[in-house]
Amino acid sequence: MKIDILTLFPKMFDGFLSESIIKRAIESNKVTVNTHNIRDFSNDKHKKVDDTPYGGGAGMVLMCQPIFDAVEKLKSDKSRIVLMTPQGITYNQKMAYNLSKKEHLIFICGHYEGFDERIRSIADIEISIGDFVLTGGELPAMIITDSIVRLLDGVIDSESHENDSFVDNLLDYPAYTKPRNFKGMEVPDVLLSGNHKEIEKWRQTEKMIRTLQRRPDLVNHKKGYLITKENKTNEVAYIEFDKINGFEISPKNDARRDDIISINKMLIVKPSFITKVIKLKVDNRMKKLYDKFNYLLTTDDEDSTAHLLDEAVRYRGFIIKNYADFMDKKHFNLISKKLQIIINELNIKLRLINEIKENELSGKSR
């Protein structure tokens, strides 16, 4: 990967590029990072790059010419031009993964009061690191560069970032090291058990609990959650939610396990998981309907045919009412068509059965 950074203060990057993981990534040729002084591209004899804003107002505005010329010189067909601005899209881990797949990134760091509006026309994306204002785009450019470089193949172990916070919109699980007991605070027993399956289960549970407790907006930004944990035992004492937009199911509890808390209702809030659960439930129900349908094609049982027709009609209505908002659109359309075919065929079957009966009755009456 190649990264070019346009800035008025290239020396701000000296320490950033000469320390830690970024330094090692550059030395191992995983990434090339170049800083360019915007003044070097100015046509003004005094290397002027900013001027007063039209219409008046405080501060100075970066001019178009130096930045346009710099981008024109540096860019190629594979370049992605990123404009750092508080008006941009709020940066997150998904964007970091997407940008880490690009071959060439050009960061434009604004400064002073801002930049000429026309500079936006050459940017592929505008990014903000949060709802606050800095003196310039240099620090945000460093932050984004750091978050991208660590994701490049071979920079760090993939396991180190596959479980990062914000992967799958969840915060990372708690981590512990020696000693086992520090000032009365002990490492959870499960982490010392050697049972990797139970350890993974504990970590996944803690990720969800921690996310709901600290960043509920990552799970559902429109709803509110409250989680209370006991400080000493670290056990969840109370969970409260307000009209969560999720999919409710009744789990099958294992009566043979007395160490597991029985749950009457579960509310799934992760969209991809909801889709998978519903697809499994719908496909299982459709298989049963097909089995009954195929059997009835070989018989003239009017009651069973009418009963299955009613079941298919009711199930179609049930899907529309309860599943439509959560299902994958293609899957929903496919199931709807299949149910309509079953309903049409059963209606035809009932008409044929009735016609046969009427013919038999008319034959007897003669």
CORJO-V769175 format. One line per field, one symbol per residue. phi: phi as a letter, one per 20 degrees, with the letter a starting at -180 (. if undefined). psi: psi as a letter, one per 30 degrees, with the letter a starting at -180 (. if undefined). burial: b if it has 16 or more other ideal C-beta (glycine too) atoms within 10 Angstrom, else e. A space follows every 10 residues. Layout:
# CORJO-V769175
phi=???
psi=???
burial=???
This chain:
# CORJO-V769175
phi=.ccddebecf ffegfgedcl fffffffemf bdccdcfgff dfeffelfcc bfffnnpfnd dfefgffgff fgfefcfdec eddebfeeff fbffffffff eeebcdedef blfqcggffg feeebdcceq ebddfaeffg ffffggfeff efgnfcggff dfdggnfllc ffffccbfef cclnedfggf fdfnefffff ffffffffff fffdcgffeb feddcccddf ffemefebcc cclfebdecd feeefededd ffcecccede gffggfffff ffffffffff fffffffecc efffffffff ffffffffff fddgfdffgf ffffffffff ffffffffff ffffffffff ffffff
psi=kkkkjklfif fffeeefglb eeeeeefggf kkkkkkkeff gkfkfghkfl lkkkflllll kkleeeeeee eeeflafgkj kkkjkfgakk kleeeeeeff flekkjkjjl lbfalkefff ffkfkkkkgl ilklflgeee eeeeeefeef fkkfelkeff ffglkfkghk lllkklakle kjhfjlkkee fgffjeeeee eeeeeeeeee eeeeifffej fflklkkkkk eefgkkekkk ljhkiajklj ljkjffjfgk kkkekkjkfj eeeeeeeeee eeeeeeeeee eeeeeffglh jeeeeeeeee eeeeeeeeee effefflkee eeeeeeeeee eeeeeeeeee eeeeeeeeee eeeef.
burial=bbbbbbbbeb ebbeebbeee ebeebbeeeb bebebbbbee bbeeeeeebb eeeeeeeeee bbbeebbbeb beebbeeebb bbbbbbebee bebebbbebb ebebbbbbbb beebbbeebe ebbeebbbbe eeeeebbbeb bbbbbebbbb beeebeeeee beebbbebbb bebeeeeeee eeeeeeeeee beeeeeeebe ebbeebbbbb bbbebbebbb eeeebebeee eeeeeeeeee beebebbeee eeeeeeeeee eeeeeeebbb eeebbebbbe ebeeebeebe ebbeebeeee eeeebeebbe bbeebbeebe eebeebbeee ebeebeeebe ebbebbeebe eebeeeeeee eeeeee
